Amino acid sequence: MAPPGGDDLWYGPDDQWPKHQNPSMREAIDRARRGGWHLRKTLGHGFGRIFCRRVEPGGAVCKVPIFTTPQRPEDRAKDILRAFRDCPHHHADQTTDLSYAHGLVDGAEKLLDAAEDFLDAEEATAGSEEAWQKAQDLLALATVSAEEVDRIMEIAQKFDAEARTLTQRGWVRGAEAGGSDGSPGSYVTLAEERMEEAADVADKARNRHDPTLITLKARVVATKGRIVSLRLRLDPR
């Protein structure tokens, strides 16, 4: 179908779209593109609008305005994803939807891996501090051999090295999955948000016997179980 009139530029789902400057907005816009939506790029200061399909003027279509510098871009990105999921006109390919949902689970798992690394690093640091303190206490006892003190200090050094390794790995895993602040709690929260979206995709899938869907649902259950376990480690009360 022909697009609405005007001099603005149109991009289809198979085209290379202009990149939005905000990462959250960029990811949401690309999700719509991969789901078959179109972009009408504004000539001027604005970014443009996305449409669920190309139609004649006056035809039924979902459209979402995209601002170059939106207020609360993370919330606006969620609005874009919500419009995509709730669109009554465009029937996205289930294979594409499930692939996207599996990607969400992949990212959530990486975030949880990062959270575990940071929590393990905290425990290793505590072990190192405890060993160093024990070594200091033993030094005050004249009856303790130097070999025993050296052995405990070696344990403390191993704990310290392990903590540094885990912390570095946590930063890398978190960055790969879109985390940035190195906080286990924030990584778990971000993983929860991705799992909610993946579960929503699974709930709306039409072919309930699709093997990819069955695998997705199993992964969602397993990953949610990891989230519960990590929540208990974050707040053992």
Backbone bond lengths (Angstrom), bond angles and torsions (degrees), N, CA, C in turn:
res aa  C-N    CA-C-N  psi(-1)  N-CA   C-N-CA  omega(-1)  CA-C   N-CA-C  phi
1 M - - - 1.467 - - 1.517 110.60 -
2 A 1.287 115.31 152.94 1.460 119.30 -179.54 1.512 109.96 -78.54
3 P 1.326 117.14 147.17 1.464 120.75 178.53 1.513 111.00 -77.61
4 P 1.317 117.56 163.69 1.458 120.00 172.20 1.524 110.10 -55.37
5 G 1.314 115.70 155.83 1.450 119.49 -178.07 1.508 113.16 -70.35
6 G 1.321 116.93 172.16 1.455 121.10 179.53 1.513 111.12 126.32
7 D 1.321 115.62 169.73 1.456 121.02 -177.09 1.522 112.91 -97.97
8 D 1.321 118.63 1.87 1.458 120.20 -179.74 1.525 110.70 -68.04
9 L 1.309 115.42 160.98 1.457 121.09 -178.37 1.525 110.32 -90.02
10 W 1.326 116.35 139.48 1.458 122.05 179.28 1.518 110.44 -111.16
11 Y 1.313 115.09 139.18 1.465 121.39 177.02 1.521 108.51 -126.85
12 G 1.324 116.22 131.38 1.451 121.15 177.16 1.513 111.31 -91.28
13 P 1.338 116.97 175.22 1.474 120.31 -178.16 1.521 114.10 -63.86
14 D 1.327 117.96 -20.43 1.463 120.81 179.67 1.530 112.87 -95.12
15 D 1.332 116.35 -1.29 1.463 120.52 179.62 1.528 110.76 -88.07
16 Q 1.323 115.51 164.54 1.470 121.67 172.71 1.521 107.83 -86.94
17 W 1.334 117.23 112.21 1.458 120.69 -176.82 1.525 111.49 -84.26
18 P 1.328 116.63 152.83 1.471 119.34 171.45 1.527 109.99 -59.14
19 K 1.321 117.02 146.53 1.457 121.95 -176.96 1.526 110.67 -90.96
20 H 1.313 115.53 129.01 1.466 119.94 173.90 1.521 108.63 -74.87
21 Q 1.326 117.25 147.67 1.463 120.71 -175.22 1.523 113.53 -74.49
22 N 1.343 117.67 -21.33 1.457 120.60 -178.94 1.529 110.21 -92.87
23 P 1.339 119.22 129.57 1.469 121.37 -176.83 1.531 113.58 -60.14
24 S 1.337 117.93 -42.72 1.464 120.65 -179.12 1.522 110.90 -64.85
25 M 1.324 116.25 -43.73 1.455 120.43 178.05 1.525 110.64 -65.40
26 R 1.315 115.73 -41.45 1.464 120.60 -178.99 1.529 111.08 -60.73
27 E 1.321 116.69 -42.55 1.462 120.79 -179.63 1.522 110.89 -66.49
28 A 1.338 117.29 -42.25 1.463 120.73 -179.60 1.525 111.35 -66.80
29 I 1.324 116.77 -41.34 1.460 120.71 179.55 1.523 110.06 -64.53
30 D 1.316 116.73 -41.24 1.468 119.89 179.77 1.522 110.76 -67.44
31 R 1.337 116.77 -32.49 1.467 119.41 176.24 1.521 110.10 -61.13
32 A 1.344 116.43 -44.38 1.460 120.01 178.61 1.528 110.66 -63.67
33 R 1.326 116.69 -40.88 1.472 119.71 179.31 1.525 110.66 -60.22
34 R 1.346 116.81 -46.95 1.460 120.24 -178.90 1.522 111.47 -66.55
35 G 1.324 116.72 -21.03 1.459 120.77 177.68 1.512 113.66 -89.32
36 G 1.341 117.63 4.65 1.454 120.74 174.22 1.511 115.96 102.95
37 W 1.336 118.25 7.53 1.454 120.25 -179.76 1.531 111.04 -80.32
38 H 1.350 114.75 170.02 1.452 122.16 -179.39 1.528 110.09 -122.41
39 L 1.303 115.37 153.67 1.464 122.10 177.95 1.515 109.90 -115.27
40 R 1.308 115.67 130.22 1.462 121.69 171.23 1.520 106.52 -107.54
41 K 1.312 116.10 104.77 1.464 122.31 -174.86 1.508 110.15 -80.54
42 T 1.322 114.47 124.81 1.460 120.62 -179.27 1.520 111.12 -75.28
43 L 1.307 116.36 135.22 1.460 120.91 174.00 1.522 107.46 -89.14
44 G 1.314 116.21 103.45 1.455 120.35 -176.08 1.510 109.74 149.57
45 H 1.324 115.66 -146.26 1.459 120.16 -174.33 1.526 113.17 -85.32
46 G 1.323 118.09 -24.72 1.449 120.23 -178.76 1.517 111.88 -78.94
47 F 1.330 116.27 169.15 1.463 120.01 179.04 1.516 111.20 -86.44
48 G 1.350 117.72 -47.82 1.450 119.81 178.37 1.515 112.35 147.51
49 R 1.332 116.24 -161.23 1.453 123.29 176.56 1.517 109.07 -133.88
50 I 1.337 115.84 149.18 1.452 119.13 173.30 1.522 108.09 -110.52
51 F 1.337 115.68 144.52 1.460 123.28 -176.23 1.523 108.98 -126.43
52 C 1.344 115.36 144.79 1.457 118.21 -179.33 1.523 111.88 -71.06
53 R 1.336 117.64 -20.41 1.461 120.87 176.89 1.513 109.09 -165.24
54 R 1.341 116.05 166.34 1.464 121.69 176.85 1.522 107.96 -89.78
55 V 1.318 117.87 125.87 1.464 121.27 -176.63 1.524 110.19 -136.99
56 E 1.323 114.56 164.50 1.451 120.56 171.76 1.531 109.15 -68.11
57 P 1.322 118.23 153.37 1.461 119.70 177.58 1.527 110.69 -52.71
58 G 1.328 116.22 132.44 1.452 121.36 179.88 1.515 113.96 92.75
59 G 1.334 117.46 -8.36 1.452 120.09 -179.82 1.520 111.61 -74.75
60 A 1.334 114.91 156.90 1.459 119.78 179.82 1.523 110.16 -70.98
61 V 1.308 115.31 126.84 1.459 119.71 -177.37 1.531 109.55 -158.29
62 C 1.320 116.56 144.66 1.462 120.71 171.73 1.519 108.12 -88.79
63 K 1.313 117.08 137.58 1.462 119.89 178.50 1.523 109.04 -142.72
64 V 1.310 114.72 145.77 1.459 121.20 -178.39 1.527 108.17 -132.74
65 P 1.331 118.29 122.78 1.468 119.48 176.81 1.523 110.79 -72.59
66 I 1.315 115.93 141.19 1.463 122.26 179.22 1.521 107.96 -118.11
67 F 1.319 116.22 121.92 1.460 121.23 -179.86 1.525 109.79 -99.62
68 T 1.319 115.58 146.94 1.459 120.55 -178.94 1.522 111.32 -65.48
69 T 1.325 116.46 -42.84 1.475 120.85 179.30 1.530 108.63 -128.71
70 P 1.336 117.86 75.50 1.466 120.25 -177.74 1.522 111.71 -73.81
71 Q 1.319 115.34 152.19 1.459 119.59 169.93 1.524 108.59 -74.97
72 R 1.326 117.10 139.47 1.465 122.72 -178.46 1.527 111.08 50.53
73 P 1.332 117.76 64.78 1.469 121.07 -175.78 1.518 114.01 -58.47
74 E 1.349 118.39 -31.70 1.461 119.89 178.76 1.530 110.64 -64.43
75 D 1.332 116.80 -41.63 1.466 120.18 177.79 1.525 110.58 -66.77
76 R 1.331 115.89 -38.62 1.464 119.54 -179.93 1.527 110.56 -66.55
77 A 1.320 116.44 -36.12 1.461 120.16 177.32 1.524 110.41 -63.33
78 K 1.338 116.68 -39.33 1.468 120.44 177.47 1.526 110.52 -64.75
79 D 1.347 117.32 -35.41 1.465 120.73 176.97 1.531 110.65 -62.25
80 I 1.331 115.75 -40.07 1.469 120.10 179.24 1.523 110.25 -63.71
81 L 1.328 116.64 -46.60 1.466 120.67 179.94 1.525 111.01 -63.91
82 R 1.318 116.89 -36.98 1.465 120.59 179.24 1.527 110.48 -65.80
83 A 1.332 116.51 -42.21 1.465 120.39 178.45 1.521 110.68 -63.56
84 F 1.314 116.33 -38.70 1.461 120.61 178.53 1.526 110.66 -63.74
85 R 1.331 116.57 -46.91 1.465 120.27 -176.68 1.527 112.01 -67.78
86 D 1.348 116.71 -34.95 1.464 120.51 -173.27 1.522 113.37 -92.87
87 C 1.328 117.76 1.99 1.469 120.80 -176.24 1.529 111.01 -61.27
88 P 1.362 117.97 126.05 1.472 120.30 179.69 1.520 113.62 -89.39
89 H 1.341 117.71 -4.52 1.461 120.78 -174.19 1.526 113.34 -100.13
90 H 1.318 114.53 -35.64 1.461 118.88 -173.46 1.529 109.64 -103.21
91 H 1.311 116.94 127.55 1.453 121.95 179.01 1.520 108.58 -104.10
92 A 1.306 115.61 98.42 1.459 120.29 -176.97 1.524 110.47 -69.41
93 D 1.311 115.51 150.82 1.455 122.07 176.58 1.531 109.08 -64.89
94 Q 1.329 116.88 126.46 1.463 119.69 -177.86 1.513 111.45 -61.52
95 T 1.336 116.56 -34.21 1.460 119.55 179.46 1.512 111.12 -59.82
96 T 1.329 116.33 -41.30 1.464 121.14 178.81 1.526 110.44 -65.63
97 D 1.337 116.09 -43.67 1.461 120.03 -179.77 1.527 111.47 -61.57
98 L 1.333 116.16 -45.76 1.463 119.56 -177.36 1.525 111.02 -68.96
99 S 1.324 116.83 -35.23 1.462 119.57 176.23 1.522 110.36 -62.84
100 Y 1.320 115.86 -41.92 1.467 120.74 177.59 1.534 110.37 -62.45
101 A 1.343 116.92 -43.18 1.461 120.81 -179.35 1.520 111.38 -64.85
102 H 1.333 117.08 -39.36 1.468 119.73 176.44 1.527 110.24 -63.22
103 G 1.334 116.37 -35.91 1.462 119.63 175.79 1.519 111.90 -63.44
104 L 1.342 116.19 -37.18 1.460 119.51 175.94 1.526 111.30 -62.66
105 V 1.331 116.09 -41.06 1.464 119.66 178.72 1.521 110.48 -66.16
106 D 1.342 116.32 -40.05 1.472 119.95 177.09 1.529 110.17 -56.54
107 G 1.332 115.50 -47.22 1.458 119.65 -179.95 1.516 112.28 -64.65
108 A 1.340 116.34 -40.05 1.460 119.87 178.83 1.523 111.02 -63.14
109 E 1.328 116.37 -40.27 1.465 119.77 179.46 1.528 111.27 -64.10
110 K 1.326 116.71 -39.50 1.462 119.85 177.62 1.528 110.91 -64.50
111 L 1.323 115.72 -40.61 1.467 119.22 178.48 1.519 110.70 -63.41
112 L 1.327 116.85 -40.42 1.457 119.88 178.15 1.518 111.43 -68.60
113 D 1.334 116.30 -36.73 1.472 119.28 174.50 1.528 110.16 -59.30
114 A 1.345 115.25 -43.59 1.464 119.72 -179.96 1.527 110.57 -64.12
115 A 1.343 116.49 -42.97 1.458 119.98 178.99 1.531 110.83 -60.81
116 E 1.328 116.49 -41.95 1.468 120.16 178.17 1.522 111.10 -63.35
117 D 1.327 116.71 -40.57 1.466 119.92 178.13 1.526 110.92 -59.05
118 F 1.326 116.54 -45.76 1.465 119.55 -178.64 1.531 111.63 -66.98
119 L 1.328 116.62 -38.76 1.466 119.28 178.01 1.527 110.86 -67.13
120 D 1.330 116.60 -40.70 1.463 120.09 177.37 1.534 110.30 -65.13
121 A 1.335 115.97 -36.56 1.463 119.79 178.44 1.526 110.64 -64.51
122 E 1.330 116.19 -39.39 1.466 119.46 177.55 1.522 110.98 -62.50
123 E 1.335 116.87 -41.11 1.465 120.22 178.57 1.526 111.18 -66.64
124 A 1.339 116.41 -39.28 1.457 119.22 178.46 1.524 111.17 -65.81
125 T 1.330 116.47 -38.44 1.463 120.43 177.43 1.528 110.41 -62.87
126 A 1.328 115.53 -42.13 1.470 119.26 178.08 1.523 110.68 -62.91
127 G 1.340 116.86 -39.23 1.463 120.47 177.41 1.512 112.08 -64.85
128 S 1.335 115.94 -38.37 1.459 120.37 178.19 1.526 111.03 -64.37
129 E 1.331 115.81 -45.54 1.463 119.69 -179.75 1.536 111.11 -63.51
130 E 1.328 116.13 -38.36 1.461 119.91 179.25 1.532 111.05 -65.57
131 A 1.343 115.82 -41.71 1.463 119.34 179.65 1.526 111.37 -66.85
132 W 1.335 116.86 -41.97 1.465 119.65 178.21 1.524 110.69 -61.13
133 Q 1.327 115.91 -41.51 1.459 119.10 179.92 1.520 110.98 -65.04
134 K 1.346 116.41 -38.77 1.461 119.52 178.71 1.528 110.64 -64.57
135 A 1.341 116.19 -39.76 1.459 120.20 178.06 1.522 110.91 -62.83
136 Q 1.327 116.43 -41.31 1.460 120.24 178.80 1.530 111.07 -64.24
137 D 1.326 115.96 -39.85 1.465 119.64 179.48 1.526 110.99 -65.99
138 L 1.353 116.87 -38.31 1.454 120.21 -179.27 1.523 112.20 -69.00
139 L 1.337 115.04 -32.58 1.460 118.54 178.65 1.528 111.42 -61.82
140 A 1.315 115.86 -25.38 1.467 119.24 -179.09 1.528 112.37 -79.24
141 L 1.343 115.33 -9.45 1.455 119.55 179.60 1.523 110.07 -100.39
142 A 1.289 116.61 119.59 1.469 119.99 -175.40 1.519 112.42 -68.30
143 T 1.340 116.96 -20.00 1.466 119.68 -174.65 1.532 113.29 -85.93
144 V 1.328 117.80 -6.58 1.466 121.35 -177.66 1.511 109.55 -87.76
145 S 1.344 115.80 137.07 1.464 119.96 -178.53 1.521 110.81 -75.97
146 A 1.323 114.69 154.60 1.465 120.39 177.42 1.519 111.13 -64.40
147 E 1.355 116.32 -31.78 1.462 120.06 179.98 1.526 111.73 -63.22
148 E 1.330 115.68 -38.75 1.470 119.49 179.29 1.521 111.05 -66.53
149 V 1.319 116.48 -41.06 1.463 120.16 177.48 1.522 110.46 -64.06
150 D 1.318 117.61 -43.14 1.468 121.59 178.88 1.522 111.24 -61.24
151 R 1.350 116.01 -38.72 1.470 119.74 -179.92 1.529 110.94 -63.47
152 I 1.313 116.96 -43.07 1.461 120.58 -179.18 1.527 110.75 -69.86
153 M 1.329 117.22 -37.04 1.463 119.60 177.82 1.523 111.09 -66.64
154 E 1.333 116.53 -33.21 1.465 120.23 176.37 1.524 110.42 -65.64
155 I 1.341 116.81 -39.03 1.464 120.70 175.98 1.527 110.65 -61.88
156 A 1.320 115.91 -42.62 1.464 120.38 179.42 1.525 110.97 -61.55
157 Q 1.321 116.83 -41.16 1.461 120.93 179.33 1.523 111.50 -65.10
158 K 1.344 116.59 -36.92 1.461 119.85 178.72 1.527 110.42 -66.42
159 F 1.341 115.81 -42.89 1.464 119.56 176.27 1.531 110.78 -59.02
160 D 1.319 115.76 -42.95 1.466 120.97 -177.94 1.524 111.01 -64.48
161 A 1.326 116.79 -43.09 1.461 120.75 178.99 1.521 110.84 -65.13
162 E 1.328 116.48 -40.03 1.467 120.57 178.47 1.525 110.71 -62.97
163 A 1.320 116.64 -41.26 1.465 120.59 179.49 1.523 111.19 -62.15
164 R 1.338 116.93 -42.51 1.464 119.81 178.98 1.524 111.15 -64.36
165 T 1.330 117.35 -41.25 1.465 121.09 -179.90 1.526 110.96 -64.14
166 L 1.327 116.25 -45.41 1.457 120.60 -179.46 1.522 111.85 -64.93
167 T 1.315 116.31 -39.94 1.462 119.75 179.10 1.524 111.09 -63.45
168 Q 1.332 116.82 -45.11 1.457 120.61 178.94 1.523 110.62 -61.60
169 R 1.333 117.11 -44.28 1.464 120.11 179.83 1.517 111.18 -65.16
170 G 1.334 116.53 -36.16 1.450 119.92 177.42 1.517 112.66 -62.85
171 W 1.334 116.00 -41.95 1.470 119.63 177.16 1.520 110.98 -60.93
172 V 1.333 117.07 -44.17 1.460 121.22 -177.95 1.529 110.62 -64.44
173 R 1.319 116.94 -48.72 1.462 120.50 -179.44 1.527 111.39 -63.12
174 G 1.316 116.00 -42.14 1.458 119.36 179.85 1.518 112.00 -63.18
175 A 1.342 116.49 -42.39 1.466 120.38 179.92 1.518 110.98 -65.06
176 E 1.331 117.07 -39.47 1.468 120.82 179.20 1.524 111.64 -61.64
177 A 1.325 116.63 -31.46 1.461 120.93 -177.32 1.524 113.39 -96.36
178 G 1.322 117.68 4.17 1.460 120.53 177.29 1.503 115.37 97.79
179 G 1.351 117.87 2.26 1.461 120.15 174.88 1.512 110.67 -82.84
180 S 1.321 116.81 162.82 1.465 117.48 -174.91 1.522 115.11 -144.47
181 D 1.344 118.55 -21.78 1.463 117.79 -169.10 1.521 114.64 -100.36
182 G 1.331 118.33 -3.49 1.449 119.95 177.06 1.511 114.29 71.27
183 S 1.323 117.52 20.14 1.456 121.90 179.89 1.522 109.09 -101.27
184 P 1.344 118.44 119.16 1.469 119.77 178.97 1.522 112.88 -54.99
185 G 1.335 116.41 -40.46 1.459 119.93 -179.40 1.516 112.84 -62.57
186 S 1.332 117.24 -41.52 1.465 120.23 -179.75 1.522 111.00 -69.36
187 Y 1.327 116.68 -34.25 1.462 119.77 177.98 1.525 110.70 -66.45
188 V 1.319 117.04 -40.86 1.465 120.48 179.05 1.526 109.88 -65.97
189 T 1.323 117.31 -40.41 1.464 121.17 178.68 1.522 110.84 -62.96
190 L 1.328 116.89 -43.97 1.459 120.71 178.70 1.524 110.53 -64.42
191 A 1.318 117.26 -38.18 1.463 120.93 176.72 1.529 110.38 -63.55
192 E 1.328 117.09 -40.41 1.469 121.23 177.83 1.525 110.83 -59.61
193 E 1.329 116.90 -42.79 1.460 120.58 -179.51 1.530 110.65 -62.79
194 R 1.322 116.37 -41.07 1.460 119.15 179.77 1.525 111.44 -68.44
195 M 1.327 116.54 -35.70 1.454 119.43 178.80 1.527 110.97 -68.96
196 E 1.314 117.86 -34.82 1.458 120.62 176.59 1.527 110.17 -62.16
197 E 1.326 116.79 -41.78 1.459 120.02 179.54 1.526 110.75 -69.37
198 A 1.333 117.09 -40.80 1.470 120.04 178.66 1.529 110.58 -63.19
199 A 1.335 116.89 -41.03 1.464 120.81 178.33 1.519 110.94 -64.96
200 D 1.335 116.66 -35.46 1.461 120.66 178.72 1.522 110.37 -65.43
201 V 1.336 116.70 -41.40 1.465 120.40 177.16 1.528 109.84 -61.51
202 A 1.329 116.42 -43.82 1.461 120.65 -179.84 1.531 111.28 -62.37
203 D 1.316 117.06 -40.41 1.463 120.97 -178.88 1.528 112.23 -65.17
204 K 1.339 116.70 -30.48 1.460 120.15 -175.35 1.518 113.12 -95.34
205 A 1.324 117.95 -1.07 1.466 120.68 179.05 1.521 109.88 -65.04
206 R 1.322 116.58 137.64 1.460 120.85 -174.20 1.529 112.25 -83.72
207 N 1.325 117.47 -42.02 1.462 120.69 -179.15 1.526 108.62 -87.53
208 R 1.325 117.04 97.63 1.456 121.38 -174.57 1.525 112.59 -73.41
209 H 1.345 117.80 -11.13 1.466 120.95 -179.45 1.530 112.08 -99.05
210 D 1.311 116.80 5.54 1.459 121.09 179.27 1.533 109.50 -62.97
211 P 1.357 118.57 121.78 1.467 120.19 179.61 1.523 113.47 -56.78
212 T 1.340 116.16 -34.19 1.465 119.85 178.91 1.521 110.54 -65.69
213 L 1.327 116.54 -36.37 1.457 120.95 177.19 1.529 110.73 -68.02
214 I 1.323 116.74 -42.74 1.461 120.55 179.87 1.532 110.19 -61.00
215 T 1.338 116.00 -43.08 1.464 119.94 177.50 1.516 111.14 -63.65
216 L 1.334 115.91 -40.97 1.468 120.25 179.16 1.522 111.06 -60.25
217 K 1.315 117.39 -46.00 1.460 120.76 -178.44 1.528 111.28 -62.26
218 A 1.337 116.19 -37.83 1.463 119.33 177.67 1.522 110.95 -66.38
219 R 1.336 116.36 -40.22 1.469 120.13 179.08 1.526 110.77 -66.01
220 V 1.322 117.02 -38.02 1.462 120.65 178.80 1.525 110.45 -62.01
221 V 1.323 116.50 -44.92 1.469 120.49 179.73 1.528 110.49 -61.88
222 A 1.350 116.10 -46.67 1.466 119.85 -178.39 1.521 111.68 -63.98
223 T 1.312 116.70 -41.57 1.460 120.19 -178.06 1.526 111.04 -69.88
224 K 1.314 117.13 -37.46 1.465 119.48 175.83 1.526 110.64 -63.31
225 G 1.341 116.48 -33.57 1.456 119.40 175.84 1.512 111.67 -64.42
226 R 1.334 116.94 -39.68 1.467 120.49 176.20 1.526 110.71 -62.93
227 I 1.320 116.73 -38.29 1.461 120.47 -179.89 1.528 110.03 -62.83
228 V 1.319 116.64 -43.29 1.462 120.39 178.71 1.524 110.61 -60.69
229 S 1.339 116.30 -44.19 1.465 120.27 179.85 1.519 111.88 -61.94
230 L 1.326 116.33 -41.56 1.457 119.72 -179.86 1.522 111.56 -70.09
231 R 1.320 116.94 -34.52 1.468 119.55 175.57 1.528 110.49 -60.86
232 L 1.325 116.66 -37.75 1.463 120.10 177.78 1.527 111.37 -67.32
233 R 1.324 116.82 -35.66 1.468 119.22 177.00 1.531 111.16 -70.11
234 L 1.327 116.17 -34.75 1.462 119.73 179.55 1.517 111.55 -70.67
235 D 1.338 115.88 -35.40 1.460 120.48 -178.56 1.521 108.37 -137.72
236 P 1.330 118.78 80.20 1.469 122.27 -174.32 1.526 114.77 -66.30
237 R 1.304 118.43 -7.10 1.462 119.70 178.41 1.512 109.45 -64.92
